[in-house]
Amino acid sequence: TSLRKRINLIKYMQSLGVFSFLCCVVSMYCIYNSWNNAAKTVFATSLISLLASLVISLIEIVQSTHALELE
C-alpha cells in the first residue's frame, strides 16, 4: 500500500542520514590522525549517502502531497 511504501522510504531516508553523520565523525577522526586519503574517501561516502537521503526525502514528500490531494 501507499502508506507502507512511504514508511519504508522514511526508514531508508533516516538510515542513510544516520550513516552519513557516522561517516562524518569517522572522517573527522581520520583528519585528527592525519589519515588524509581515508578522510577524503569516508567524507565522499558521507556526502553520497546524504544526497541519497535527501533524494528519498523528496520522493516521500511528493508521495505525501499526492496522497493529501486525493483526500
PQR file with spaces between the fields and no chain letter, atoms N, CA, C, O and H, PARSE charges and radii, in Angstrom:
ATOM       1  N    THR     1       0.826   -1.192    0.000 -0.4000 1.5000
ATOM       2  CA   THR     1       0.000    0.000    0.000 -0.0000 2.0000
ATOM       3  C    THR     1       0.868    1.253    0.000  0.5500 1.7000
ATOM       4  O    THR     1       2.079    1.191    0.214 -0.5500 1.4000
ATOM       5  N    SER     2       0.236    2.366   -0.240 -0.4000 1.5000
ATOM       6  CA   SER     2       0.954    3.641   -0.320 -0.0000 2.0000
ATOM       7  C    SER     2       1.576    4.021    1.017  0.5500 1.7000
ATOM       8  O    SER     2       2.706    4.508    1.066 -0.5500 1.4000
ATOM       9  H    SER     2      -0.748    2.417   -0.414  0.4000 1.0000
ATOM      10  N    LEU     3       0.835    3.798    2.105 -0.4000 1.5000
ATOM      11  CA   LEU     3       1.364    4.154    3.427 -0.0000 2.0000
ATOM      12  C    LEU     3       2.589    3.324    3.773  0.5500 1.7000
ATOM      13  O    LEU     3       3.558    3.848    4.322 -0.5500 1.4000
ATOM      14  H    LEU     3      -0.082    3.403    2.065  0.4000 1.0000
ATOM      15  N    ARG     4       2.556    2.035    3.456 -0.4000 1.5000
ATOM      16  CA   ARG     4       3.700    1.163    3.744 -0.0000 2.0000
ATOM      17  C    ARG     4       4.922    1.605    2.933  0.5500 1.7000
ATOM      18  O    ARG     4       6.041    1.600    3.446 -0.5500 1.4000
ATOM      19  H    ARG     4       1.769    1.610    3.010  0.4000 1.0000
ATOM      20  N    LYS     5       4.711    1.986    1.667 -0.4000 1.5000
ATOM      21  CA   LYS     5       5.821    2.461    0.844 -0.0000 2.0000
ATOM      22  C    LYS     5       6.427    3.733    1.432  0.5500 1.7000
ATOM      23  O    LYS     5       7.647    3.896    1.468 -0.5500 1.4000
ATOM      24  H    LYS     5       3.802    1.990    1.250  0.4000 1.0000
ATOM      25  N    ARG     6       5.556    4.632    1.893 -0.4000 1.5000
ATOM      26  CA   ARG     6       6.054    5.879    2.489 -0.0000 2.0000
ATOM      27  C    ARG     6       6.812    5.613    3.776  0.5500 1.7000
ATOM      28  O    ARG     6       7.835    6.249    4.033 -0.5500 1.4000
ATOM      29  H    ARG     6       4.565    4.500    1.864  0.4000 1.0000
ATOM      30  N    ILE     7       6.327    4.683    4.589 -0.4000 1.5000
ATOM      31  CA   ILE     7       7.030    4.335    5.836 -0.0000 2.0000
ATOM      32  C    ILE     7       8.406    3.756    5.518  0.5500 1.7000
ATOM      33  O    ILE     7       9.386    4.078    6.190 -0.5500 1.4000
ATOM      34  H    ILE     7       5.496    4.167    4.380  0.4000 1.0000
ATOM      35  N    ASN     8       8.483    2.902    4.494 -0.4000 1.5000
ATOM      36  CA   ASN     8       9.780    2.344    4.104 -0.0000 2.0000
ATOM      37  C    ASN     8      10.718    3.428    3.591  0.5500 1.7000
ATOM      38  O    ASN     8      11.913    3.404    3.883 -0.5500 1.4000
ATOM      39  H    ASN     8       7.687    2.640    3.948  0.4000 1.0000
ATOM      40  N    LEU     9      10.181    4.383    2.824 -0.4000 1.5000
ATOM      41  CA   LEU     9      11.018    5.480    2.348 -0.0000 2.0000
ATOM      42  C    LEU     9      11.575    6.284    3.517  0.5500 1.7000
ATOM      43  O    LEU     9      12.749    6.657    3.518 -0.5500 1.4000
ATOM      44  H    LEU     9       9.210    4.402    2.586  0.4000 1.0000
ATOM      45  N    ILE    10      10.738    6.547    4.503 -0.4000 1.5000
ATOM      46  CA   ILE    10      11.185    7.298    5.683 -0.0000 2.0000
ATOM      47  C    ILE    10      12.259    6.522    6.435  0.5500 1.7000
ATOM      48  O    ILE    10      13.237    7.101    6.909 -0.5500 1.4000
ATOM      49  H    ILE    10       9.785    6.244    4.503  0.4000 1.0000
ATOM      50  N    LYS    11      12.074    5.212    6.542 -0.4000 1.5000
ATOM      51  CA   LYS    11      13.060    4.370    7.224 -0.0000 2.0000
ATOM      52  C    LYS    11      14.409    4.423    6.502  0.5500 1.7000
ATOM      53  O    LYS    11      15.449    4.578    7.141 -0.5500 1.4000
ATOM      54  H    LYS    11      11.280    4.741    6.157  0.4000 1.0000
ATOM      55  N    TYR    12      14.392    4.294    5.159 -0.4000 1.5000
ATOM      56  CA   TYR    12      15.634    4.350    4.395 -0.0000 2.0000
ATOM      57  C    TYR    12      16.272    5.731    4.473  0.5500 1.7000
ATOM      58  O    TYR    12      17.492    5.857    4.579 -0.5500 1.4000
ATOM      59  H    TYR    12      13.546    4.168    4.639  0.4000 1.0000
ATOM      60  N    MET    13      15.431    6.769    4.419 -0.4000 1.5000
ATOM      61  CA   MET    13      15.930    8.143    4.490 -0.0000 2.0000
ATOM      62  C    MET    13      16.649    8.375    5.815  0.5500 1.7000
ATOM      63  O    MET    13      17.753    8.921    5.840 -0.5500 1.4000
ATOM      64  H    MET    13      14.440    6.666    4.332  0.4000 1.0000
ATOM      65  N    GLN    14      16.027    7.962    6.912 -0.4000 1.5000
ATOM      66  CA   GLN    14      16.636    8.166    8.227 -0.0000 2.0000
ATOM      67  C    GLN    14      17.896    7.331    8.390  0.5500 1.7000
ATOM      68  O    GLN    14      18.878    7.795    8.970 -0.5500 1.4000
ATOM      69  H    GLN    14      15.130    7.519    6.892  0.4000 1.0000
ATOM      70  N    SER    15      17.878    6.113    7.887 -0.4000 1.5000
ATOM      71  CA   SER    15      19.061    5.253    7.988 -0.0000 2.0000
ATOM      72  C    SER    15      20.242    5.850    7.241  0.5500 1.7000
ATOM      73  O    SER    15      21.363    5.863    7.749 -0.5500 1.4000
ATOM      74  H    SER    15      17.081    5.736    7.415  0.4000 1.0000
ATOM      75  N    LEU    16      19.991    6.344    6.034 -0.4000 1.5000
ATOM      76  CA   LEU    16      21.069    6.960    5.262 -0.0000 2.0000
ATOM      77  C    LEU    16      21.555    8.246    5.925  0.5500 1.7000
ATOM      78  O    LEU    16      22.748    8.547    5.884 -0.5500 1.4000
ATOM      79  H    LEU    16      19.081    6.334    5.620  0.4000 1.0000
ATOM      80  N    GLY    17      20.651    9.005    6.531 -0.4000 1.5000
ATOM      81  CA   GLY    17      21.053   10.214    7.242 -0.0000 2.0000
ATOM      82  C    GLY    17      21.956    9.906    8.425  0.5500 1.7000
ATOM      83  O    GLY    17      22.965   10.578    8.637 -0.5500 1.4000
ATOM      84  H    GLY    17      19.682    8.760    6.565  0.4000 1.0000
ATOM      85  N    VAL    18      21.589    8.890    9.194 -0.4000 1.5000
ATOM      86  CA   VAL    18      22.416    8.485   10.343 -0.0000 2.0000
ATOM      87  C    VAL    18      23.768    7.975    9.863  0.5500 1.7000
ATOM      88  O    VAL    18      24.804    8.298   10.445 -0.5500 1.4000
ATOM      89  H    VAL    18      20.769    8.345    9.022  0.4000 1.0000
ATOM      90  N    PHE    19      23.752    7.174    8.794 -0.4000 1.5000
ATOM      91  CA   PHE    19      25.004    6.659    8.240 -0.0000 2.0000
ATOM      92  C    PHE    19      25.902    7.804    7.782  0.5500 1.7000
ATOM      93  O    PHE    19      27.119    7.762    7.965 -0.5500 1.4000
ATOM      94  H    PHE    19      22.910    6.912    8.322  0.4000 1.0000
ATOM      95  N    SER    20      25.296    8.817    7.192 -0.4000 1.5000
ATOM      96  CA   SER    20      26.052    9.982    6.738 -0.0000 2.0000
ATOM      97  C    SER    20      26.734   10.688    7.903  0.5500 1.7000
ATOM      98  O    SER    20      27.907   11.050    7.814 -0.5500 1.4000
ATOM      99  H    SER    20      24.307    8.851    7.043  0.4000 1.0000
ATOM     100  N    PHE    21      25.998   10.884    8.995 -0.4000 1.5000
ATOM     101  CA   PHE    21      26.594   11.537   10.165 -0.0000 2.0000
ATOM     102  C    PHE    21      27.695   10.682   10.790  0.5500 1.7000
ATOM     103  O    PHE    21      28.710   11.212   11.242 -0.5500 1.4000
ATOM     104  H    PHE    21      25.045   10.590    9.068  0.4000 1.0000
ATOM     105  N    LEU    22      27.499    9.365   10.817 -0.4000 1.5000
ATOM     106  CA   LEU    22      28.545    8.488   11.341 -0.0000 2.0000
ATOM     107  C    LEU    22      29.809    8.587   10.481  0.5500 1.7000
ATOM     108  O    LEU    22      30.924    8.610   11.002 -0.5500 1.4000
ATOM     109  H    LEU    22      26.675    8.935   10.450  0.4000 1.0000
ATOM     110  N    CYS    23      29.623    8.644    9.174 -0.4000 1.5000
ATOM     111  CA   CYS    23      30.780    8.798    8.287 -0.0000 2.0000
ATOM     112  C    CYS    23      31.476   10.127    8.528  0.5500 1.7000
ATOM     113  O    CYS    23      32.702   10.204    8.453 -0.5500 1.4000
ATOM     114  H    CYS    23      28.717    8.625    8.750  0.4000 1.0000
ATOM     115  N    CYS    24      30.710   11.175    8.816 -0.4000 1.5000
ATOM     116  CA   CYS    24      31.327   12.471    9.124 -0.0000 2.0000
ATOM     117  C    CYS    24      32.204   12.374   10.366  0.5500 1.7000
ATOM     118  O    CYS    24      33.303   12.928   10.397 -0.5500 1.4000
ATOM     119  H    CYS    24      29.714   11.111    8.876  0.4000 1.0000
ATOM     120  N    VAL    25      31.729   11.680   11.379 -0.4000 1.5000
ATOM     121  CA   VAL    25      32.508   11.514   12.614 -0.0000 2.0000
ATOM     122  C    VAL    25      33.782   10.723   12.318  0.5500 1.7000
ATOM     123  O    VAL    25      34.863   11.086   12.781 -0.5500 1.4000
ATOM     124  H    VAL    25      30.836   11.229   11.355  0.4000 1.0000
ATOM     125  N    VAL    26      33.654    9.656   11.559 -0.4000 1.5000
ATOM     126  CA   VAL    26      34.832    8.864   11.204 -0.0000 2.0000
ATOM     127  C    VAL    26      35.801    9.708   10.376  0.5500 1.7000
ATOM     128  O    VAL    26      37.016    9.614   10.552 -0.5500 1.4000
ATOM     129  H    VAL    26      32.776    9.361   11.184  0.4000 1.0000
ATOM     130  N    SER    27      35.275   10.518    9.488 -0.4000 1.5000
ATOM     131  CA   SER    27      36.112   11.397    8.676 -0.0000 2.0000
ATOM     132  C    SER    27      36.891   12.389    9.551  0.5500 1.7000
ATOM     133  O    SER    27      38.078   12.626    9.327 -0.5500 1.4000
ATOM     134  H    SER    27      34.288   10.594    9.344  0.4000 1.0000
ATOM     135  N    MET    28      36.213   12.960   10.544 -0.4000 1.5000
ATOM     136  CA   MET    28      36.904   13.887   11.462 -0.0000 2.0000
ATOM     137  C    MET    28      38.000   13.164   12.240  0.5500 1.7000
ATOM     138  O    MET    28      39.070   13.724   12.480 -0.5500 1.4000
ATOM     139  H    MET    28      35.248   12.768   10.726  0.4000 1.0000
ATOM     140  N    TYR    29      37.730   11.913   12.635 -0.4000 1.5000
ATOM     141  CA   TYR    29      38.748   11.134   13.336 -0.0000 2.0000
ATOM     142  C    TYR    29      39.947   10.882   12.423  0.5500 1.7000
ATOM     143  O    TYR    29      41.096   10.955   12.860 -0.5500 1.4000
ATOM     144  H    TYR    29      36.862   11.458   12.440  0.4000 1.0000
ATOM     145  N    CYS    30      39.670   10.584   11.153 -0.4000 1.5000
ATOM     146  CA   CYS    30      40.757   10.375   10.197 -0.0000 2.0000
ATOM     147  C    CYS    30      41.584   11.648   10.005  0.5500 1.7000
ATOM     148  O    CYS    30      42.809   11.585    9.907 -0.5500 1.4000
ATOM     149  H    CYS    30      38.737   10.524   10.798  0.4000 1.0000
ATOM     150  N    ILE    31      40.918   12.796    9.952 -0.4000 1.5000
ATOM     151  CA   ILE    31      41.635   14.067    9.830 -0.0000 2.0000
ATOM     152  C    ILE    31      42.492   14.304   11.064  0.5500 1.7000
ATOM     153  O    ILE    31      43.635   14.748   10.958 -0.5500 1.4000
ATOM     154  H    ILE    31      39.922   12.847   10.032  0.4000 1.0000
ATOM     155  N    TYR    32      41.936   14.004   12.242 -0.4000 1.5000
ATOM     156  CA   TYR    32      42.658   14.166   13.505 -0.0000 2.0000
ATOM     157  C    TYR    32      43.949   13.346   13.514  0.5500 1.7000
ATOM     158  O    TYR    32      44.970   13.782   14.046 -0.5500 1.4000
ATOM     159  H    TYR    32      41.008   13.643   12.328  0.4000 1.0000
ATOM     160  N    ASN    33      43.888   12.149   12.915 -0.4000 1.5000
ATOM     161  CA   ASN    33      45.061   11.271   12.869 -0.0000 2.0000
ATOM     162  C    ASN    33      45.893   11.456   11.602  0.5500 1.7000
ATOM     163  O    ASN    33      46.811   10.678   11.342 -0.5500 1.4000
ATOM     164  H    ASN    33      43.059   11.795   12.483  0.4000 1.0000
ATOM     165  N    SER    34      45.577   12.480   10.817 -0.4000 1.5000
ATOM     166  CA   SER    34      46.295   12.796    9.569 -0.0000 2.0000
ATOM     167  C    SER    34      46.227   11.664    8.553  0.5500 1.7000
ATOM     168  O    SER    34      47.177   11.441    7.802 -0.5500 1.4000
ATOM     169  H    SER    34      44.831   13.112   11.028  0.4000 1.0000
ATOM     170  N    TRP    35      45.119   10.959    8.530 -0.4000 1.5000
ATOM     171  CA   TRP    35      44.887    9.930    7.515 -0.0000 2.0000
ATOM     172  C    TRP    35      44.061   10.581    6.392  0.5500 1.7000
ATOM     173  O    TRP    35      42.866   10.324    6.247 -0.5500 1.4000
ATOM     174  H    TRP    35      44.347   11.141    9.140  0.4000 1.0000
ATOM     175  N    ASN    36      44.731   11.421    5.612 -0.4000 1.5000
ATOM     176  CA   ASN    36      44.013   12.273    4.663 -0.0000 2.0000
ATOM     177  C    ASN    36      43.286   11.513    3.563  0.5500 1.7000
ATOM     178  O    ASN    36      42.160   11.868    3.214 -0.5500 1.4000
ATOM     179  H    ASN    36      45.702   11.630    5.730  0.4000 1.0000
ATOM     180  N    ASN    37      43.905   10.475    3.010 -0.4000 1.5000
ATOM     181  CA   ASN    37      43.243    9.713    1.949 -0.0000 2.0000
ATOM     182  C    ASN    37      41.986    9.018    2.473  0.5500 1.7000
ATOM     183  O    ASN    37      40.945    9.018    1.815 -0.5500 1.4000
ATOM     184  H    ASN    37      44.820   10.186    3.293  0.4000 1.0000
ATOM     185  N    ALA    38      42.094    8.433    3.651 -0.4000 1.5000
ATOM     186  CA   ALA    38      40.935    7.771    4.248 -0.0000 2.0000
ATOM     187  C    ALA    38      39.849    8.799    4.563  0.5500 1.7000
ATOM     188  O    ALA    38      38.663    8.538    4.360 -0.5500 1.4000
ATOM     189  H    ALA    38      42.939    8.434    4.185  0.4000 1.0000
ATOM     190  N    ALA    39      40.259    9.965    5.059 -0.4000 1.5000
ATOM     191  CA   ALA    39      39.294   11.017    5.395 -0.0000 2.0000
ATOM     192  C    ALA    39      38.531   11.459    4.150  0.5500 1.7000
ATOM     193  O    ALA    39      37.316   11.649    4.204 -0.5500 1.4000
ATOM     194  H    ALA    39      41.222   10.177    5.224  0.4000 1.0000
ATOM     195  N    LYS    40      39.230   11.622    3.034 -0.4000 1.5000
ATOM     196  CA   LYS    40      38.565   12.025    1.792 -0.0000 2.0000
ATOM     197  C    LYS    40      37.563   10.972    1.327  0.5500 1.7000
ATOM     198  O    LYS    40      36.455   11.304    0.906 -0.5500 1.4000
ATOM     199  H    LYS    40      40.217   11.468    2.990  0.4000 1.0000
ATOM     200  N    THR    41      37.951    9.717    1.402 -0.4000 1.5000
ATOM     201  CA   THR    41      37.075    8.631    0.957 -0.0000 2.0000
ATOM     202  C    THR    41      35.831    8.528    1.831  0.5500 1.7000
ATOM     203  O    THR    41      34.714    8.403    1.331 -0.5500 1.4000
ATOM     204  H    THR    41      38.852    9.446    1.744  0.4000 1.0000
ATOM     205  N    VAL    42      36.041    8.581    3.140 -0.4000 1.5000
ATOM     206  CA   VAL    42      34.910    8.460    4.063 -0.0000 2.0000
ATOM     207  C    VAL    42      33.989    9.671    3.941  0.5500 1.7000
ATOM     208  O    VAL    42      32.768    9.531    3.998 -0.5500 1.4000
ATOM     209  H    VAL    42      36.949    8.682    3.547  0.4000 1.0000
ATOM     210  N    PHE    43      34.568   10.856    3.774 -0.4000 1.5000
ATOM     211  CA   PHE    43      33.737   12.048    3.634 -0.0000 2.0000
ATOM     212  C    PHE    43      32.941   12.014    2.334  0.5500 1.7000
ATOM     213  O    PHE    43      31.783   12.433    2.307 -0.5500 1.4000
ATOM     214  H    PHE    43      35.560   10.971    3.728  0.4000 1.0000
ATOM     215  N    ALA    44      33.549   11.518    1.255 -0.4000 1.5000
ATOM     216  CA   ALA    44      32.827   11.379   -0.011 -0.0000 2.0000
ATOM     217  C    ALA    44      31.662   10.400    0.154  0.5500 1.7000
ATOM     218  O    ALA    44      30.576   10.629   -0.379 -0.5500 1.4000
ATOM     219  H    ALA    44      34.490   11.177    1.277  0.4000 1.0000
ATOM     220  N    THR    45      31.887    9.322    0.883 -0.4000 1.5000
ATOM     221  CA   THR    45      30.817    8.362    1.169 -0.0000 2.0000
ATOM     222  C    THR    45      29.705    9.031    1.955  0.5500 1.7000
ATOM     223  O    THR    45      28.523    8.788    1.710 -0.5500 1.4000
ATOM     224  H    THR    45      32.769    9.136    1.316  0.4000 1.0000
ATOM     225  N    SER    46      30.090    9.871    2.899 -0.4000 1.5000
ATOM     226  CA   SER    46      29.115   10.598    3.697 -0.0000 2.0000
ATOM     227  C    SER    46      28.254   11.514    2.833  0.5500 1.7000
ATOM     228  O    SER    46      27.035   11.569    2.995 -0.5500 1.4000
ATOM     229  H    SER    46      31.050   10.068    3.098  0.4000 1.0000
ATOM     230  N    LEU    47      28.899   12.232    1.913 -0.4000 1.5000
ATOM     231  CA   LEU    47      28.160   13.142    1.035 -0.0000 2.0000
ATOM     232  C    LEU    47      27.208   12.387    0.110  0.5500 1.7000
ATOM     233  O    LEU    47      26.079   12.824   -0.111 -0.5500 1.4000
ATOM     234  H    LEU    47      29.889   12.187    1.782  0.4000 1.0000
ATOM     235  N    ILE    48      27.655   11.270   -0.423 -0.4000 1.5000
ATOM     236  CA   ILE    48      26.795   10.474   -1.307 -0.0000 2.0000
ATOM     237  C    ILE    48      25.606    9.930   -0.536  0.5500 1.7000
ATOM     238  O    ILE    48      24.483    9.925   -1.039 -0.5500 1.4000
ATOM     239  H    ILE    48      28.572   10.916   -0.243  0.4000 1.0000
ATOM     240  N    SER    49      25.849    9.475    0.678 -0.4000 1.5000
ATOM     241  CA   SER    49      24.753    8.948    1.491 -0.0000 2.0000
ATOM     242  C    SER    49      23.770   10.043    1.886  0.5500 1.7000
ATOM     243  O    SER    49      22.562    9.809    1.927 -0.5500 1.4000
ATOM     244  H    SER    49      26.761    9.479    1.088  0.4000 1.0000
ATOM     245  N    LEU    50      24.281   11.237    2.174 -0.4000 1.5000
ATOM     246  CA   LEU    50      23.393   12.356    2.488 -0.0000 2.0000
ATOM     247  C    LEU    50      22.574   12.761    1.262  0.5500 1.7000
ATOM     248  O    LEU    50      21.390   13.075    1.381 -0.5500 1.4000
ATOM     249  H    LEU    50      25.262   11.427    2.140  0.4000 1.0000
ATOM     250  N    LEU    51      23.193   12.753    0.108 -0.4000 1.5000
ATOM     251  CA   LEU    51      22.478   13.061   -1.127 -0.0000 2.0000
ATOM     252  C    LEU    51      21.359   12.051   -1.374  0.5500 1.7000
ATOM     253  O    LEU    51      20.244   12.432   -1.730 -0.5500 1.4000
ATOM     254  H    LEU    51      24.155   12.497    0.011  0.4000 1.0000
ATOM     255  N    ALA    52      21.655   10.764   -1.185 -0.4000 1.5000
ATOM     256  CA   ALA    52      20.634    9.732   -1.367 -0.0000 2.0000
ATOM     257  C    ALA    52      19.491    9.930   -0.375  0.5500 1.7000
ATOM     258  O    ALA    52      18.324    9.772   -0.735 -0.5500 1.4000
ATOM     259  H    ALA    52      22.561   10.454   -0.896  0.4000 1.0000
ATOM     260  N    SER    53      19.815   10.273    0.860 -0.4000 1.5000
ATOM     261  CA   SER    53      18.802   10.524    1.877 -0.0000 2.0000
ATOM     262  C    SER    53      17.895   11.685    1.476  0.5500 1.7000
ATOM     263  O    SER    53      16.679   11.619    1.653 -0.5500 1.4000
ATOM     264  H    SER    53      20.763   10.402    1.152  0.4000 1.0000
ATOM     265  N    LEU    54      18.488   12.744    0.938 -0.4000 1.5000
ATOM     266  CA   LEU    54      17.702   13.901    0.513 -0.0000 2.0000
ATOM     267  C    LEU    54      16.818   13.578   -0.686  0.5500 1.7000
ATOM     268  O    LEU    54      15.687   14.058   -0.768 -0.5500 1.4000
ATOM     269  H    LEU    54      19.476   12.798    0.794  0.4000 1.0000
ATOM     270  N    VAL    55      17.316   12.775   -1.608 -0.4000 1.5000
ATOM     271  CA   VAL    55      16.505   12.375   -2.765 -0.0000 2.0000
ATOM     272  C    VAL    55      15.320   11.542   -2.304  0.5500 1.7000
ATOM     273  O    VAL    55      14.199   11.748   -2.769 -0.5500 1.4000
ATOM     274  H    VAL    55      18.234   12.384   -1.541  0.4000 1.0000
ATOM     275  N    ILE    56      15.556   10.603   -1.396 -0.4000 1.5000
ATOM     276  CA   ILE    56      14.462    9.787   -0.865 -0.0000 2.0000
ATOM     277  C    ILE    56      13.459   10.668   -0.126  0.5500 1.7000
ATOM     278  O    ILE    56      12.251   10.449   -0.219 -0.5500 1.4000
ATOM     279  H    ILE    56      16.467   10.435   -1.018  0.4000 1.0000
ATOM     280  N    SER    57      13.954   11.656    0.604 -0.4000 1.5000
ATOM     281  CA   SER    57      13.069   12.580    1.300 -0.0000 2.0000
ATOM     282  C    SER    57      12.180   13.332    0.314  0.5500 1.7000
ATOM     283  O    SER    57      10.985   13.508    0.556 -0.5500 1.4000
ATOM     284  H    SER    57      14.935   11.833    0.680  0.4000 1.0000
ATOM     285  N    LEU    58      12.755   13.767   -0.778 -0.4000 1.5000
ATOM     286  CA   LEU    58      11.989   14.474   -1.800 -0.0000 2.0000
ATOM     287  C    LEU    58      10.911   13.566   -2.408  0.5500 1.7000
ATOM     288  O    LEU    58       9.779   13.999   -2.628 -0.5500 1.4000
ATOM     289  H    LEU    58      13.725   13.624   -0.975  0.4000 1.0000
ATOM     290  N    ILE    59      11.268   12.322   -2.673 -0.4000 1.5000
ATOM     291  CA   ILE    59      10.291   11.362   -3.209 -0.0000 2.0000
ATOM     292  C    ILE    59       9.148   11.166   -2.224  0.5500 1.7000
ATOM     293  O    ILE    59       7.984   11.133   -2.623 -0.5500 1.4000
ATOM     294  H    ILE    59      12.187   11.971   -2.494  0.4000 1.0000
ATOM     295  N    GLU    60       9.472   11.035   -0.942 -0.4000 1.5000
ATOM     296  CA   GLU    60       8.434   10.845    0.073 -0.0000 2.0000
ATOM     297  C    GLU    60       7.531   12.066    0.172  0.5500 1.7000
ATOM     298  O    GLU    60       6.319   11.924    0.334 -0.5500 1.4000
ATOM     299  H    GLU    60      10.417   11.062   -0.619  0.4000 1.0000
ATOM     300  N    ILE    61       8.100   13.259    0.080 -0.4000 1.5000
ATOM     301  CA   ILE    61       7.301   14.486    0.135 -0.0000 2.0000
ATOM     302  C    ILE    61       6.337   14.548   -1.034  0.5500 1.7000
ATOM     303  O    ILE    61       5.177   14.923   -0.864 -0.5500 1.4000
ATOM     304  H    ILE    61       9.084   13.375   -0.052  0.4000 1.0000
ATOM     305  N    VAL    62       6.807   14.183   -2.221 -0.4000 1.5000
ATOM     306  CA   VAL    62       5.937   14.181   -3.400 -0.0000 2.0000
ATOM     307  C    VAL    62       4.794   13.186   -3.216  0.5500 1.7000
ATOM     308  O    VAL    62       3.642   13.494   -3.519 -0.5500 1.4000
ATOM     309  H    VAL    62       7.749   13.878   -2.359  0.4000 1.0000
ATOM     310  N    GLN    63       5.118   11.993   -2.719 -0.4000 1.5000
ATOM     311  CA   GLN    63       4.069   10.994   -2.486 -0.0000 2.0000
ATOM     312  C    GLN    63       3.090   11.465   -1.423  0.5500 1.7000
ATOM     313  O    GLN    63       1.884   11.254   -1.549 -0.5500 1.4000
ATOM     314  H    GLN    63       6.054   11.743   -2.473  0.4000 1.0000
ATOM     315  N    SER    64       3.598   12.096   -0.384 -0.4000 1.5000
ATOM     316  CA   SER    64       2.754   12.566    0.704 -0.0000 2.0000
ATOM     317  C    SER    64       1.787   13.647    0.219  0.5500 1.7000
ATOM     318  O    SER    64       0.601   13.613    0.545 -0.5500 1.4000
ATOM     319  H    SER    64       4.578   12.268   -0.282  0.4000 1.0000
ATOM     320  N    THR    65       2.291   14.594   -0.550 -0.4000 1.5000
ATOM     321  CA   THR    65       1.414   15.655   -1.036 -0.0000 2.0000
ATOM     322  C    THR    65       0.407   15.109   -2.047  0.5500 1.7000
ATOM     323  O    THR    65      -0.723   15.591   -2.120 -0.5500 1.4000
ATOM     324  H    THR    65       3.255   14.621   -0.814  0.4000 1.0000
ATOM     325  N    HIS    66       0.808   14.121   -2.813 -0.4000 1.5000
ATOM     326  CA   HIS    66      -0.136   13.491   -3.756 -0.0000 2.0000
ATOM     327  C    HIS    66      -1.258   12.799   -2.983  0.5500 1.7000
ATOM     328  O    HIS    66      -2.424   12.881   -3.369 -0.5500 1.4000
ATOM     329  H    HIS    66       1.727   13.730   -2.754  0.4000 1.0000
ATOM     330  N    ALA    67      -0.907   12.123   -1.899 -0.4000 1.5000
ATOM     331  CA   ALA    67      -1.915   11.456   -1.074 -0.0000 2.0000
ATOM     332  C    ALA    67      -2.876   12.461   -0.451  0.5500 1.7000
ATOM     333  O    ALA    67      -4.072   12.192   -0.340 -0.5500 1.4000
ATOM     334  H    ALA    67       0.040   12.057   -1.585  0.4000 1.0000
ATOM     335  N    LEU    68      -2.354   13.630   -0.040 -0.4000 1.5000
ATOM     336  CA   LEU    68      -3.202   14.661    0.528 -0.0000 2.0000
ATOM     337  C    LEU    68      -4.150   15.262   -0.515  0.5500 1.7000
ATOM     338  O    LEU    68      -5.293   15.603   -0.209 -0.5500 1.4000
ATOM     339  H    LEU    68      -1.383   13.849   -0.130  0.4000 1.0000
ATOM     340  N    GLU    69      -3.657   15.383   -1.750 -0.4000 1.5000
ATOM     341  CA   GLU    69      -4.509   15.892   -2.820 -0.0000 2.0000
ATOM     342  C    GLU    69      -5.669   14.948   -3.105  0.5500 1.7000
ATOM     343  O    GLU    69      -6.762   15.392   -3.453 -0.5500 1.4000
ATOM     344  H    GLU    69      -2.730   15.105   -1.998  0.4000 1.0000
ATOM     345  N    LEU    70      -5.436   13.659   -2.959 -0.4000 1.5000
ATOM     346  CA   LEU    70      -6.519   12.691   -3.196 -0.0000 2.0000
ATOM     347  C    LEU    70      -7.581   12.768   -2.119  0.5500 1.7000
ATOM     348  O    LEU    70      -8.746   12.460   -2.373 -0.5500 1.4000
ATOM     349  H    LEU    70      -4.547   13.298   -2.676  0.4000 1.0000
ATOM     350  N    GLU    71      -7.198   13.176   -0.921 -0.4000 1.5000
ATOM     351  CA   GLU    71      -8.167   13.325    0.172 -0.0000 2.0000
ATOM     352  C    GLU    71      -9.015   14.531   -0.099  0.5500 1.7000
ATOM     353  O    GLU    71      -9.902   14.853    0.692 -0.5500 1.4000
ATOM     354  H    GLU    71      -6.252   13.426   -0.714  0.4000 1.0000
